[in-house]
Amino acid sequence: MLSPEKNDVDISRLFAWGNKFSLKTNTSPMDIFIRLVGDMDLNRARVYALRQSADLRKKLKDETSDEHSAYIMDKNAITKAQLVNTILVLKIREHGRLANDEVKVKPPKELKSEATLEEQEKFQKEVDDYGNKYRKEIEKKITALSATERVRLEPLDFDVIFNEYLTIITDEMCENEMYAKFREACAFYGTFKDENYKYRLFSSIEEFNNLPTDTKTELIGFYESIEIGTDELKK
């Protein structure tokens, strides 16, 4: 009888999933080792990302900051119509999520084993058209949601609409910042010089952030490539 420890599933891969990569440098490629971060470093990455997001939120609310000037529209230089259109654009992602939850398009009904050739041809045509049919229904729903939102916004006073715009743009930018900084922190904590994952490649996250953009993007891409997908977890 096999002992519990002996089976064909290597559970350790779930806890130390990693790989070797070749990182481009100014001179020659450099071998590095990246593994998924554990709970402790994952929490550190979350805390770092939340702090960065909070810092950006503070700057966006400060009308004298460079970030506010760069990303927030000048209240005195836009019309009410432009403001409404901007909010509708910013809400496209939210409307897309709502549409995806609400739209129900039934897939073609499976044929019986004794289906005729003509019935099989018709079924295949329905299968081929299903994706386009679903996309059209999603687009129709998004258009309807945007129209409803426009009807809600247009009667409101300019200041009320502008404050809503401020909330939406700030939340979206901070969400993007939080996600980006979280990915950076995971890549930092997960990148090592050695195959035993003992010595980190970078001494601090500040050193990581000072890398050229292309290098950071490559490292984050390496990290994302080793994240375990659903199929892998099922094994």
Sequence and secondary structure as in RCSB ss.txt:
>XXXX:A:sequence
MLSPEKNDVDISRLFAWGNKFSLKTNTSPMDIFIRLVGDMDLNRARVYALRQSADLRKKLKDETSDEHSAYIMDK
NAITKAQLVNTILVLKIREHGRLANDEVKVKPPKELKSEATLEEQEKFQKEVDDYGNKYRKEIEKKITALSATER
VRLEPLDFDVIFNEYLTIITDEMCENEMYAKFREACAFYGTFKDENYKYRLFSSIEEFNNLPTDTKTELIGFYES
IEIGTDELKK
>XXXX:A:secstr
   TT SS  GGGGTS EEEEEE  SSS EEEEEE   HHHHHHHHHHHHHHHHHHHHHHH TTSHHHHHHS  G
GG  HHHHHHHHHHHTHHHHHHHHHHH          TT  HHHHHHHHHHHHHHHHHHHHHHHHHHHHHHHHHH
HHHTTS HHHHHHHHHHHHHHHHHHHHHHHHHHHHHHHHHEESSTTS SBS S HHHHHTS HHHHHHHHHHHHH
TS  HHHHH 
